[in-house]
Amino acid sequence: MLMFIFGKQSKYRNLSVVVSINRPKFSRCALWNPNGTTFANSSIIGSNPGTVFVNINGTIHVTDRTSNRVQIWHNSSTNVTRTLTDDLVDPLGLIVSSNGDIFVDNGYINNQINKWTKNSTRSSIVTYFAGGRCYGLFIDENNTLYCSLNIHKVIKISLKIRGNMTETVAGTGTVGNTPNTLNWPRGIFVDINFDLYVADGNNNRIQKFLYGQTNGITVVGSGSTTPTFTLNGPSAILLDTDGYLFLVDQNNHRIIGSNADGYKCLVGCSGLAGSTASQLKNPYSMSFDNYGNIYVTDKDNGRVQMFTLTKNSCDTVATQAQTSFITSTLRQLTSSTSTTKQSKSLQINTGKISLFIL
């Protein structure tokens, strides 16, 4: 096996996969094509798509609120390969566990969360709740399911204990903009420390609740102690491998990301609503695939847009001399190892390039 690494230094992190969510590692120079391609239009996902979620196997899920269903594309297929309906009414939030179970908001009328096991056609009810619906769903590494309710709070329920009751972990159920209250929370994310991030939509901020704490810290938006972007109705939030935040700034029609240099706009950076390839109109959710591409539910345009990761390195391209050196070295190694079946490992450093032969 041959592996080329361009750069003075490479760093690998061995992460165990517990949750079926893509958290790519990006360099500070990462760039996405500002012009998106339409993955699915309103004929497939309706005129008001909700959540898009791409799991670690590349399977894409979208809640089609118009037709009361979930559309699924397996293995990067361009055609829908599975549709979930059952008794869904205007489904919004969605999350997929590592074993393939699909959890879907069914709270608009039914005040419940439904679950489909892998390949099942009928769902079961995970839990009921008194009012509200799950604008966002998330499963943490301890197999706990979180739901952000539009009645101004976030609840959780353990999936390991049958019949377990829900518990409020953020917000009070009363609208407010204090550290312990929320106003129409939407997307949520729980990191490996079990800290909870909430897109506090109508407060125009992202709140971080440290594990076990009921007072949130504003990390982005209104009330933040660090000057960042002014948000307007943030609706989704993701973290990459290094814990940097990416979010949907819904009413500003854009996607914002962060790195060691701070926050910057990635997509829809004119701030103007529109339907061209470079524009969004009230986007609702986003998801990374395992290549780092961004999928966005472009809600008011009735489509899912995909923005390709075009650059993920700050290093320069190898020079012709370095490339010639590698080619020559490979020929010599191939010749010298062709007569033995033993595995060999060799590392050659050429300044900015490392070559590994295994």
N, C-alpha and C positions, 0 to 999 in steps of 0.2 A: 504494500500500500504506500502511495506517495502522498505527501501533504506539504504544500507550500504555504509559508506564512510570511506575508509582506509586512515589514515593520521591524523596528529595533527591538521590540519586546512584545511577547505575546503572553496573554493571561487566560487561563481556563478555569471555569468554575463547574464543579460536578454537583448539579442540583438534582435531588430526587423529585420525581414528578408525583405529586399528591393530588393536585387540582388540575383539571383539564383546561388550563388557560395558558396562552402563549405570552411569555414575558421575554422578548428578545433582548439581546445586549447590543446597545447602539454606541457608536463613537460620538464624540462631541461634534464631529463634522458630518453626521448623518444627514442625508437629504432625501426628500421624496419628490416625485414628479408632481408639480402643482396641477397638472391636468389629469383628471381621473378618467377611468373607463367604466362604463356602466355594466355591472355584473348582473343585475336583475332590474327589470322595470315594473311599472304598475300592473301590467298584464299578469305578472307572476306573484308579486308581493303586495299588490293593492296600492291604493292611492295614499295610504297613511301607514307606512311600515314602522314598526316599533324598534325592537332590539335585534342587532346582528351579533352573532357569537361564532367564532371560528375556534374549534378545539385543536388539541395538539396533533390530531390525525389529519387535519386539513378539512374536516367536515364543517360545512357552513350552515348555520341555522338562522332563520329570520322569522320574527312574529309578524304575520299578516293580519293586521287589526281589521281591515275591511272585510275579509272573508272568514274571520274567526278561526284561524288555523296557523300552524307553523310549517314553513317550507324548509326542506333539508336537501343539501347537495353533498353526497358522500365522495370522498377521495378526489376532491377538486373537479368533480363532474360539472359540465356546463348545463346539464339538465337536472330538474328536480328529481330526486330519487326516493323521497319519502315525504308524506304529508300527515300531520297530526291534527285531528279535529276534536273528536269526542264531544264534550259539552262546553267547549271554550266560547267565551263571549268577550270580544275586544281584547285579546291577550296582549300584554305589553312587555313585562320583564321576562328574562329567560337566562338560564345557566345550565351547564352540562357538567356532571361529575366525572371523575377519572374512570369510572367503570361504565360510562356511557348512558347513565340515567339522565333524563331530560326533565328539568323543573321549569314550569311555566306559570306565570301569573294568570289567575282566573278570578280576579277580584272585582271586576267591574259590576257584576250582578251577584256572583256566587260567593264572594268574600273567601276565597280559598286559593291554595297552590296545588296544581296538579303535577303528577309525576308519571312519565313513561319510562319503563325499563327498556333496555336495549332490544330492538326489534319488535316491541309490543305494539298492538294496535289500540288497546284500551288503556286508560290512565287510572291511577289511584289518587286519592286525596291525601296530601301530606299533612295539612293543617287548615283549620278555619281561623278567621280572625274577625273581630267585631268592627266592621267598617273599613273603608279604604281599599286600596289595591297596591300591588307591588310594582312600583315604577322601576325598581332595580332589584336584582337577585344576585347573591354571591355565596359560594361555598368555600370555607376556609380549610386549612390543612388539618384541622381537628374534626372534619366532617360535620361542621355546623353550618346550617343554612341561614342566611340573612335576607331580610326583605325591607326595603325602604317604602314606607306607606305614605300616601299623600295626606294622611291625617297627622303629619308633622312628627313622625318618629320612625326609628329603625328597630325592628324586632329580630330575634334569632330563635332557632329551634335546633336541638341536637338531632341529627339523623341516625345516631347510634342507639338511641333509646326509643322504643316504640311507645307512642302515646305521650311523649314528652310535651310539656306546655311551652308556649312562647314566652320570651323574656324581652323586655325593652332594654336596649343597649345605648340608644342615643335619642335625644328629644324627649319631650314630655307629653306630646299629644296636643299641646296648645301652641298655636302659632307664636313665633317670637324671633328676635335676632340677637339674643343674649348667647353667651357661650354654651348654655345647656339647653337651648331651644333651637328649633328648625322651622323652616317655612317651605313646605312642599319639597322634601328631599327626593332626589331622583337616583342617579347612578351611584353605586357604592363599590368599595374595594377593601379587602382585608389583607394586610401584608403578613409576612412570616412571623412577625412579633405579635400578631393578632390585634394590631392597631387598625382602627376603622377609619376610612376616608369616605366622606359624604359630599356629593354634589348638592349643596343646599340651594336649590334652584331659585326660589323667589327672594333669597337673601343675597344672591349674586356672589357666592363665595364657595370655597372648598374648605370643609372642616375636617380636622384630624382629631379623633378621639383615641387617646392612648388606652391600652387594654385596661379595663376595669374602671375607667374614668368617665364621668358624665358631663364634664365641661370640655368643650372642643376648643382646638387651637385653629385659627384661621391661617391657612398656609398660602392661599391665593385668593385674590378678590377683595371685596368690600370688608374693611376692618383689618386687613393684613398689615403687620408691622413692617413688612418688606415690600417696597414698591414693585409691583408686578403689573400684569394686564388688568384692565377694568373688564369685569365679566358681566354678562347679561343673560341670566337664565342658564347657567351651566347644567348639563343634563347627563354627562357620563364621565367616568374617570378610570384610568388604567395606570399601572406602575410597570416599568420595565425591570429587567434583572437587577439593575443597580438602584432601584427605588426612585427613579426620576418619574415625575408625573406627566401624564398626557390626558387631555380633556377636551370634551366637546363644549364649545361656547355657543350654545344653541341660537340665541337671539342676535348674536353677532355673526352667525353663519360661518363659523370657522373652527379649525382644529388647532389647539395649542399644545406644544410639547416643552420639555425642560431637559437640561443637562447641566454639566458643571459650570457653564457660562450663564445660566439663568433660563428664563422663559423666552420662547419665540413662537411666532405663528408658523404653522406648517402648511396648512391648506385653507383656501378661502380667505386669503390675507387682504383682499380689498375691503372686507367687512360688509360688502354689498350683497344682498340676496340676488340669486340668479339661477339660470338653468344651463349655463355653458359648462364645458368640461372643467373649468377652473373655479366654478362657483358652487355654492351650496345654498339651500333655502330651509332654514330651521332644521338642521341636522339633529338627530336625537342620540344615537349611540355609535360606538366605534369598537373595533376589535382588530388585534394584530393576527396575521397568520404566522406560521413558523419561519417565514422568510423575512418578516419584518414589514410586509406590506400592510397598509391600513384599509380596512373595510368600514364604510360609513353608511348608516341609514339616512339618506337625504330626504327627510320626511315629506316636506311640502312639494318636492319634485317627484315623489312616488318612485324612488329608485334606490338601489344600493350601489355606491360608487367605490371603486378600488383605486388607491393611490400607491404606486409602485415605489419601493425603496430603491433609489438609484445610486446612492453612495453611502458607505458605512465604514469609512476609513479616512484618517487624516494623513496617511503616508503617501509618498510619491510612488508612481509606477516604477517598476524595476527598469534599470537602464539596459540598453542593448548588450553591453559588456557583461552585466550580471546574468542576463538571460542566456548568452552564449556559454558562460561558465557553467551554468546549471545543466544545459544540454550536453556539454562535453563530459561533465561529471557523471550524468546519468548513463551515458553510453559506456563509460569505463566501469561503473558499478554493475551494470547489466551484464557486461562481459565477464567480470570477475566473479559474479555470483551465480552464473548460469550452470555451473558444474556442481553445485551443492544445494541441498534441500534445507539446510539449516537457516533459521531466521537470523537476520542481521539488523542491527540498528546503528545508524550513523547520522550525525548532525554536522552540517557544514554551515558556518556563519560567513556572510559576505557583506557585513556592514548593516544593510537594511533588509537583508533577506536571510531567512533561515530555511534550510532544506532538511527534511527528515526522511530517511529511508527505513522502513520497518519490514 
